[in-house]
Amino acid sequence: MAFTQNPIKFGTDGWRGVIAADFTFERVALLAPLCAKILEENYGTSDRGRKIIVGYDRRFLAEEFAEVTANAIIEAGYDVILSQSYAPTPAFSWAAKAQNALGAIVLTASHNPGKYLGLKVKGAFGGSVAPAITQQIEALIPNPPQFSASPGSLSHFDPWESYCQGLRQKVDIKAIQEAITAEKLRVFADVMHGAAASGLERLLGCPIEEINSDRDPLCEGGAPEPLPRYLSKLFLTIKTAISQGDNSLKVGLVFDGDSDRIAAVDGQGNFLSSQILIPILIDHLAKRKGFTGEIIKTVSGSDLIPRLADVYNLSVYETPVGYKYIADRMLDSETLIGGEESGGIGYGTHIPERDALLSALYVLEAVVESGQDLGQYYGQLQEKTDFYNAYDRIDLPLANMEVWGKLLQRLQTEPLTEVAGQKVESCDTKDGYKHRLTDGSWLLIRFSGTEPVLRLYCESLTMKQVHQTLNWAKNWANSV
């Protein structure tokens, strides 16, 4: 049977494919100059010249793919500033803005399993480009233009230095350092073999307890995604510290493969998704640091976010899922924080880009200044807003794209009127189908745009109700 490559298609953040099958040197060499051309058309100015940042993570062959990317862009007449080492994706977004470049191209597959690699495109402003930009890139692929310019130049840079210096200025680094040195705070960081490795120690200037620091392109057979099923080492490490009678505040921080997404584990060993971290960060930034601005959330974000926004008289703006939509909004509004349920969080004090290391610093600052464990902190926010909630999500693989199409058609032609015994009060179709139910719960059904996968999200009063609703949705999908 002949092998057919999947088309090059940009998803919620970049193009990703299986290495040697879809993601090949030849295709990357074709795509990279097209990205440079569109970046120039959209962000080119007389003072920017034709500079493009190229960076990479710790994936298999990431350095080699970065070199192919750089060479292809140079041959098309652009000047490339190539990273000397792996670094977080936000560091390359930072570099694009700091070095007044047209943008950045980053070789990373983020949280995907080890067999994947990908390519992210960042704009001159320091964030993910809007869908309209990636559509322009895709439109050039069938008939690539000829580049007749003379070759550009190649230079190299350290992606960590300026980036870390910028982040340190945003928090009280000294207070965090003193808490760690005095053994009042223990920081555990699971970097999931990815690009956040060494990051917190570089920022804090003191040792922390880092887990999964080594480079493992196979990701131990899993994926570098900040989800409980991949965090057994971190859970065990924190529970061991608890059993030893350690009375310090303990914070576990989790970074995905390219360090633009974050999760946490509290001092009792409980997993905290960004549905919990975003409200904590809103409270810390608004109450303790006195920041103001709009809160940007995706359609899958917790209802606790607007409740807390009301406490501080802050406005909320809702986008489809995907940080590129948040970044686009951040460019047009004064923003306090922009976050998505999958762990991407960005700030108006920073570039319009999700940044897990900056989020980690703000989380540590919140713990040090409040003197509270993260779980205790979140419980007080629930009391403050009188909103008690639980949340979970599952990704349901489908047999094929034909089943995907049938499910989509059913939702369009036979809208759900009842979910898990609860009447559907409304359905938001901003991104997928978000069903609000009579008991205040909601169920969001979203379709992956690139693979036969159904994404199911639910928030309800208890975790038991959440799982009952998700199981109902799974059975509904499997019945088609």
C-alpha positions in Angstrom: 0.0 0.0 0.0 1.4 3.4 -1.0 2.2 5.8 1.9 0.4 9.2 1.7 1.6 12.2 3.7 -0.8 14.3 5.6 -1.1 17.8 4.2 0.8 20.6 6.0 -1.9 22.2 8.1 -1.5 24.6 11.0 -3.5 23.7 14.1 -4.1 25.7 17.3 -0.4 26.5 17.5 1.8 25.6 14.6 2.1 22.6 12.3 3.1 19.2 13.7 3.7 15.8 12.2 5.3 12.4 12.8 9.1 12.6 12.2 10.2 11.0 8.9 6.6 10.4 7.9 4.9 13.8 7.7 7.6 16.0 9.3 10.6 15.7 7.0 13.7 17.8 6.1 12.3 18.3 2.6 9.0 19.6 3.8 10.5 21.9 6.4 12.9 23.3 3.8 9.9 24.1 1.6 7.8 25.6 4.4 10.4 27.7 6.3 11.0 30.4 3.5 7.2 30.7 3.0 6.9 31.5 6.7 9.6 34.1 6.4 8.0 35.7 3.4 4.6 36.0 5.1 6.2 37.4 8.3 7.9 40.0 6.2 4.7 40.9 4.4 2.8 41.4 7.6 5.5 42.7 10.0 8.2 44.2 7.7 9.4 47.7 8.4 12.4 49.7 7.2 14.1 49.3 10.6 13.6 45.6 11.0 15.5 44.5 7.9 15.0 40.8 7.1 15.9 39.1 10.4 14.3 35.8 11.4 14.9 34.1 14.8 15.2 30.3 14.6 15.0 28.2 17.8 14.3 24.7 18.9 13.5 22.4 21.9 15.0 19.0 23.0 13.1 16.8 20.5 14.7 14.1 18.4 16.7 15.8 15.6 15.5 19.3 16.7 18.9 20.9 16.2 19.2 19.4 12.7 15.8 20.5 11.7 16.6 24.0 13.0 19.7 24.1 10.8 17.7 23.0 7.7 15.2 25.7 8.6 17.9 28.3 8.9 19.6 27.3 5.7 16.4 27.4 3.7 15.5 30.9 5.0 19.1 32.2 4.3 18.9 30.9 0.7 15.6 32.8 0.3 17.5 36.1 1.1 16.7 36.5 4.8 19.1 36.9 7.7 18.9 34.2 10.4 19.7 34.5 14.0 20.0 30.9 15.1 19.9 29.7 18.7 23.0 28.3 20.3 21.0 25.9 22.4 17.5 24.6 23.2 15.3 27.0 25.1 11.6 27.5 26.0 9.4 28.6 23.1 8.6 31.9 24.9 12.3 32.7 24.9 12.2 32.8 21.2 9.1 34.9 21.1 10.9 37.3 23.5 13.9 37.3 21.2 11.8 38.2 18.2 10.6 41.3 19.9 13.8 42.2 21.8 15.9 41.9 18.6 13.4 43.7 16.4 13.1 40.7 14.1 10.3 39.9 11.6 9.4 37.0 13.9 10.6 33.6 15.0 10.3 30.0 13.8 10.6 27.4 16.5 11.1 23.7 15.9 9.0 22.1 18.6 6.1 19.7 19.0 5.2 21.1 22.4 3.3 18.5 24.4 2.9 15.8 21.6 4.4 12.3 22.0 8.0 11.8 21.2 7.5 10.7 17.6 6.3 14.2 16.7 8.1 17.3 15.8 6.6 20.6 14.7 7.1 24.2 13.6 5.6 27.2 15.4 5.5 30.7 13.8 5.8 33.8 16.1 5.3 37.4 15.0 7.5 40.4 15.5 5.3 41.5 18.4 6.5 38.4 20.4 3.6 36.0 20.3 1.7 33.4 18.2 0.5 34.7 14.8 -3.2 34.9 14.1 -5.0 32.3 12.1 -5.1 34.7 9.1 -1.3 34.6 9.0 -1.0 30.9 9.0 -3.7 30.7 6.3 -1.5 33.0 4.2 1.4 30.5 4.6 -0.8 27.5 3.8 -2.0 29.3 0.6 1.6 29.5 -0.7 2.3 25.7 -0.3 0.7 24.4 -3.5 2.7 26.8 -5.7 5.7 28.1 -3.8 7.1 31.4 -5.1 10.6 31.7 -6.5 13.1 33.6 -4.2 15.6 35.4 -6.4 17.4 37.5 -3.7 21.0 36.9 -2.8 21.5 34.7 0.3 21.2 36.3 3.7 23.5 36.0 6.7 23.8 33.6 9.6 24.6 34.6 13.2 24.0 32.9 16.6 22.7 33.9 20.0 22.2 32.7 23.6 18.4 32.5 24.0 18.4 32.4 27.8 20.3 35.6 28.9 18.0 38.4 27.8 14.9 36.3 28.4 15.8 35.4 32.0 16.9 39.0 32.8 13.4 40.2 31.6 11.5 37.7 33.7 13.5 38.4 36.9 12.4 42.0 36.8 8.7 41.0 37.0 8.7 39.3 40.4 10.3 39.7 43.9 13.1 37.2 43.2 14.9 38.0 46.5 11.8 37.0 48.5 11.6 33.7 46.7 15.3 33.0 47.1 15.2 33.8 50.8 12.2 31.5 51.4 14.1 28.6 49.7 17.4 29.3 51.4 15.6 29.5 54.8 13.9 26.1 54.0 10.5 27.7 54.4 9.8 26.8 50.7 10.6 23.7 48.8 10.3 23.9 45.0 9.9 20.8 42.9 9.9 21.2 39.1 9.0 18.4 36.6 10.5 19.6 33.3 9.3 16.5 31.5 12.7 16.1 29.7 11.9 19.3 27.9 13.0 22.9 27.3 12.3 24.2 30.8 15.3 22.1 32.1 17.6 24.4 34.1 15.2 27.3 33.7 14.1 27.9 37.3 17.6 27.6 38.6 18.8 30.1 36.0 16.1 32.5 37.1 16.3 32.0 40.9 20.0 31.7 41.2 19.6 28.9 43.8 19.1 25.1 43.6 15.7 23.6 43.3 14.6 20.0 43.1 14.3 19.3 39.3 12.7 16.1 38.0 13.1 14.5 34.6 15.9 16.9 33.7 17.7 14.6 31.2 17.0 14.8 27.5 14.7 11.9 26.5 13.2 12.4 23.1 10.9 9.3 23.7 9.4 11.0 26.8 9.6 7.7 28.7 7.0 6.3 26.2 4.5 9.0 27.1 4.1 12.7 26.2 5.6 15.8 27.8 2.1 17.1 28.7 1.3 18.5 32.2 -1.4 15.9 33.0 -1.6 13.7 36.1 -1.0 10.4 34.2 2.5 11.5 33.3 3.5 12.9 36.8 4.1 9.7 38.9 7.6 10.8 39.8 6.5 14.2 41.0 3.6 12.9 43.0 5.9 10.3 44.7 8.6 12.9 45.4 6.1 15.3 47.1 4.4 12.5 49.0 7.8 11.3 50.3 8.6 14.8 51.5 5.2 14.9 53.3 5.8 11.5 55.0 9.2 12.7 56.2 7.5 15.4 58.3 8.7 18.3 56.3 6.7 21.4 57.4 7.9 23.8 54.7 5.5 25.1 52.0 5.9 22.7 49.1 5.1 23.6 45.5 5.4 21.3 42.5 5.6 22.9 39.1 5.1 21.1 35.8 6.3 22.3 32.4 5.3 20.9 29.0 7.9 20.0 26.3 8.6 23.6 25.2 7.7 25.3 28.4 4.8 27.4 27.3 2.2 25.5 29.4 2.1 24.9 33.2 0.4 22.9 35.8 1.2 22.4 39.5 0.9 20.1 42.5 0.1 21.5 45.9 1.8 20.6 49.2 -0.7 17.8 49.8 0.1 16.1 46.5 -3.0 17.3 44.7 -2.8 18.1 41.0 -3.7 21.7 40.0 -4.6 22.5 36.4 -4.6 26.0 35.1 -8.3 26.1 35.8 -7.1 26.4 39.4 -3.9 28.3 38.8 -5.5 31.1 36.7 -7.8 32.2 39.5 -4.9 32.1 42.0 -2.8 34.3 39.6 -5.7 36.7 39.0 -6.0 37.2 42.8 -2.3 37.6 43.3 -1.8 40.1 40.5 -4.9 42.1 41.2 -4.8 42.1 45.0 -1.1 42.0 45.9 0.5 43.6 42.9 -2.3 46.1 42.1 -2.4 45.2 38.4 -5.5 46.0 36.4 -6.7 45.1 32.9 -8.9 42.7 31.0 -9.0 39.0 31.7 -9.0 36.9 28.6 -10.2 33.3 28.8 -11.1 30.7 26.3 -14.5 29.1 26.0 -13.2 26.1 27.9 -12.1 28.2 30.9 -13.6 27.8 34.4 -16.7 29.8 35.5 -14.7 30.8 38.6 -12.7 33.2 36.4 -15.6 35.6 35.7 -16.7 35.3 39.3 -13.4 36.4 40.6 -13.2 39.1 37.9 -16.4 40.6 39.4 -14.7 40.8 42.8 -12.0 43.0 41.4 -14.3 44.8 38.9 -12.3 43.5 35.9 -13.8 42.8 32.5 -13.6 39.4 30.9 -13.3 38.6 27.2 -13.8 35.0 25.8 -12.1 33.5 22.8 -12.1 30.2 21.0 -9.5 27.6 22.2 -6.0 28.3 21.1 -3.5 30.9 22.5 -3.2 32.6 19.2 -6.7 34.0 19.8 -5.7 35.2 23.2 -2.5 36.8 21.8 -4.5 38.5 19.1 -6.8 40.0 21.7 -3.8 41.0 23.9 -2.5 43.2 21.1 -5.8 45.2 21.1 -6.5 45.5 24.8 -4.9 46.4 28.1 -4.6 42.9 29.6 -4.1 41.6 33.1 -3.9 37.9 32.2 -4.9 35.7 29.3 -5.2 31.9 29.9 -6.5 28.6 28.6 -7.5 25.5 30.4 -4.7 23.4 28.8 -2.0 25.4 30.8 -1.1 28.3 28.6 -1.0 31.6 30.6 0.3 35.0 29.5 0.4 38.5 31.0 0.0 42.1 30.1 3.3 42.8 31.9 5.1 40.6 29.3 5.0 39.8 25.6 1.6 38.5 24.4 2.7 34.9 24.7 2.0 32.1 27.1 5.0 31.6 29.3 5.3 28.7 31.9 8.4 30.0 33.5 6.9 33.4 34.2 3.8 31.7 35.5 5.9 29.6 37.8 7.6 32.7 39.2 4.2 34.4 39.8 2.9 31.2 41.5 6.0 31.0 43.8 5.6 34.8 44.6 2.0 34.2 45.5 2.9 31.3 47.8 5.7 33.3 49.5 3.7 36.5 50.0 0.5 34.7 51.1 2.2 32.1 53.3 -0.4 29.7 52.0 -0.3 26.3 50.3 -1.7 26.5 46.8 -4.6 24.2 47.7 -5.5 26.3 50.7 -5.2 29.5 48.6 -7.7 28.1 46.0 -10.2 27.0 48.7 -10.3 30.6 50.0 -11.0 31.9 46.5 -13.9 29.5 46.3 -15.2 30.8 49.6 -14.7 34.4 48.5 -16.8 33.9 45.3 -19.2 31.4 46.8 -18.5 29.2 43.8 -17.5 25.6 44.3 -16.5 23.7 41.2 -14.7 20.6 39.8 -13.3 20.2 36.3 -11.9 17.5 34.1 -11.4 16.8 30.4 -10.9 13.7 28.2 -9.7 13.3 24.7 -11.7 10.5 23.0 -10.0 8.9 19.9 -12.4 8.1 17.1 -12.2 5.3 14.7 -11.6 7.6 11.7 -12.5 10.9 10.2 -15.8 9.5 8.9 -17.0 9.0 12.4 -15.7 12.5 13.2 -17.9 13.9 10.4 -21.0 12.0 11.5 -20.7 13.3 15.0 -20.3 16.8 13.8 -23.3 16.5 11.5 -25.4 15.1 14.3 -24.6 18.1 16.6 -25.5 20.4 13.8 -28.8 18.8 12.7 -29.9 17.2 16.0 -28.8 19.5 18.8 -28.6 18.0 22.3 -31.6 18.9 24.5 -30.5 16.9 27.5 -27.1 15.8 28.9 -26.7 13.3 31.7 -30.2 13.9 32.9 -29.9 17.6 32.9 -31.8 19.9 30.5 -29.6 22.0 28.1 -30.4 25.7 28.7 -28.1 27.1 26.0 -25.4 26.1 23.5 -22.5 28.3 22.7 -20.9 27.5 19.3 -18.0 29.9 19.4 -15.6 26.9 19.3 -17.3 23.5 19.4 -20.5 23.0 21.3 -20.7 24.3 24.9 -23.8 23.1 26.5 -24.9 24.9 29.7 -27.1 22.7 31.9 -29.9 23.5 34.4 -27.7 22.7 37.5 -25.0 25.2 36.5 -22.7 22.6 34.9 -21.4 22.8 31.4 -20.2 20.3 28.8 -18.0 21.4 25.9 -17.7 19.1 22.9 -14.9 20.1 20.5 -13.4 18.4 17.4 -9.7 18.3 16.7 -9.1 19.9 13.3 -6.3 17.6 12.3 -7.0 14.2 13.7 -10.0 11.9 14.5 -10.2 13.0 18.2 -13.2 14.4 20.2 -12.3 16.7 23.1 -14.8 16.6 26.0 -14.6 19.2 28.8 -16.9 19.5 31.8 -17.2 21.7 34.9 -19.7 20.8 37.6 -20.2 20.9 41.4 -18.4 17.8 42.2 -15.8 15.6 40.5 -18.3 12.7 40.6 -20.8 14.8 38.6 -18.0 15.8 36.2 -17.1 12.2 35.5 -20.8 11.1 35.2 -21.2 13.9 32.5 -18.0 13.0 30.7 -19.0 9.3 30.6 -22.4 10.2 29.3 -20.7 12.2 26.5 -18.3 9.4 25.7 -21.2 6.9 25.5 -23.1 9.3 23.2 -20.1 9.7 20.9 -19.5 5.9 20.8 -23.2 5.3 19.9 -22.9 7.0 16.5 
